Amino acid sequence: MTVHTHRAPAPAGPAGQPSFDACVGLGYHCETTYQLRRITGVERAHFFDWLDLDLDAVTEAVDGGFRDVLRTGAVEPFSDGLCALDRGSDIRFFHEFTPSDGEHLTQSDIDAQLPRVQAKFAALARRWHQLAASPAHVLHVHLDAFDEATADDVRRLRAVLAAAHPGHRSTLLWLRRTAPADAEALPPGILPRTVAGAPGRWEGDDHAWDAAFADLRVPRPRPALPEAGDA
């Protein structure tokens, strides 16, 4: 029997609640990418997928139109060669560069592979700009995994998004491990919520993420159904 899966449109929700056409992760790390793909069933890549970066790095990358990310001469081995650090953006790349010895990245590894990685992220930057210029209503999701950001930091990202992409329809979902003390200072368009961590599981707590998204009208995967005529 052949089964076919499809992405369902955002489900109906409470009256007046916006419906989102896409969810775009903004770090902090791989947990966000994994959970958004699990929840929505959409695996289309976005610029910040699978990267390790804090909210300031996201804001600066968007503010600079991604021009300062992965500049030649600015990328070096980091954390004993476990990842590559881009000094221009303070983004850690754990998955884009392959160590020639199978264990630790060297500067030679990075220099040889950098053109390929630059090309990939240039394409993802174009995808970002195309989505921001489209009529789509986007839910941008940042997991503040270590409760580092403040309401001022999140407001700054919101302002940068608005300035960089006038007319872009978006909401910023700010996820923390604990509720922010200054949530009342947040303007419309920023939604603070919490997701508990899952010690020892990099993917995060599925139940906590499901609860955070329970009332959000985002794309959802349709259950797999047999196609007519299949046996």
N, C-alpha and C positions, 0 to 999 in steps of 0.2 A: 504494500500500500504506500502510495506517495502522499506526503503531507505537505501543505503549503502554509507558510506563515506570512502575515501581512501586518503592516503598521496601521493601527486604528487611529482615526482622528481623535482629538482631545474630547473626552467624554463631557456630557452635560454636567453642570455644577450649579451651585446656588445662583439665584437671579443676580445679575450685575457682576458676577465674577468673570474676570477676563479669561479668554482662552489663548493658550500659547501655541504657536506654530512650530517652535523649535526650542530645545534646551541646549545651552552652550556652557560648558564647564570652564571655570577660571581658576583651576588649582584648588587647594594647595598642592595636592599630589595625586597619585594614581587612584585613590579612593573615589574621588569625584567622577573621574572618567568611567570607572567600572560601574558605579551606581547609576549614573545617568543612562548608560547603555542598557543596563539591566531593566531599569524602570520604563524606559521609552521604547526599547527594542530598536533604536536607531544607532547604527554604528558609523555613520558618516563622520569623518575626522574633523576636528576643529583645532585652532592654533595651539591652545593651551592643554590639549589632551596629553596625558601621561608625563607631564612636566612637573618639576618640583620648584615652587616659587611662592613667595608671600604676596599679600595684597598690594604692597607698594610696587613690587615688580610688575604685577598685572597693570596697574595704573600707568606706570611709566612706559610700558611697552605700547599700550593703546595710545597714550598721549603723543608718543613719538612715531606713530604710524608703523611700528615694528621695525623702523630703520636701524635701530641700535642693537637689534638682536642678531647674534651670530656674525658679527663683523670679523673679517679676516684679521688674525693676529690677536684677537681678544678672547679666544677659547682655549682653555687649558685643563689638564687633569686635575681632579679634585677628590678629596676624601680617599687618599691613597689609591687613586686610579679607579675608584668604583663608579665615577661619573665624570662628566665634563662640565666645567663651570664657565659660563659666558660672563666675563667681567663687565661687558657693556650693559647687560640687563639684569645681572644677578640671578639668572635662571640656571638650574641644575638639570642636565640632560642625562638621565640614567639609561635610556633605551635606544638612543639614536646612533651611538658610536660603539664599534665592536673592538675589543682589545685583541691585538694580534696574538698574544700569548694565552688568550682565553680567560684571563683573570683581571689584569690591570691595564687600564688605558695609559698610553704614553703620548707625548706631544706629537710624535711622528704618526701615531694612529689617527689622532684628531686632525692633523694637517692634511693627511691623505684623504680622509673621508669628508672633510668640511664642505667641499663643493656640492656633494650629493645632498648633505643635510641642509645646506643653504637653499638649494633648489626646492626641496620639499617644503620648507617653511615659507618660502616666497609664495608658493602655490597656496598654502594655507592662509597666508595673509590676504591674498586676493580673494579667497573664499569668504573670509571674515568681512571684507569691505563689500562684497557683493550681497551678503546677507543683510548687513547693516543698511544698505541702500534699497533693499527690497521692502515690500509692504508687510513682511512677516513680523509678528509680535514674538519677541524672543525673551525667554527666561534665562538670564545670565546667573550662573550658580557658582559661588565661591565658598569653599569649606575653609573656614578659619580654624584650622585643625588644632592650633595651640592657643586659641583665644587671645591673639595678639592685637588684633585691629580694634579701633574705636569707631564710634559713630562718625567722627570727623573723617576718618580714613575712608569709610564706605561712602560718605557724602562726596568726598573728593573723586572717587572712582565714578560715581554717578554723574558728576559734573563734567568729567573728562569724556565720558561716553557721549554725553549730550553735545559737547563742543566739537568732538571729532566727527560725530555723525548726526548732524541736524535732521530731525524728522524720524530718526530711528525709534521704533516702538519697542520698548524694553522695560523689564522689571528686573531688579537685582535681588536675588535670594541670598541672604547672608546667613550661612549656617555656622554655628559655634557648638562647642561641647557644653558650654553653660550659657545661660541667657545673659545678654549684655546689660550692664547697669544703666546705660544711657540710651536705651531703645526709644524712649519717648522723644529723643531729639531727632529721630529719623523722619525725613519728609516722605510724602507719598512716592511710590515707585521703588522703595526699598523694604524688603520683607525679612525681618529677623526670625530665625527659628533655631532649634537645637537638634543635634544628632549625637547620640552617645558614641563613644569610641568602642572598638572591639579589640582589646589587647591580644596581640599575636595573630591578628587577621588583617592584612593590609587592605582587603576589600571593604572593610567596615562592617557595620551592623545593618543587615538588610531590613530588619524590622523597624529600626530607628529611622532609616531613610524612607521606608514606606509610609511611616506615620507622618513624616515631615511633608510628604507629597500627597497625602491622602485626599486633600480637598483642592488640589491644584489641577487645573484643566490643561494637562500636557498630553502629547501623543503617548499612546499606550500600545503595547504589542497585542495583536489579536491572537486568541487561542488557535493552535494548529488544527486545521480541519482537512479531512480527506477530500480530494478533488473528485467530482462526479465521474464515474466510469473507472476509477482506480479500484483495484482489488488486491 
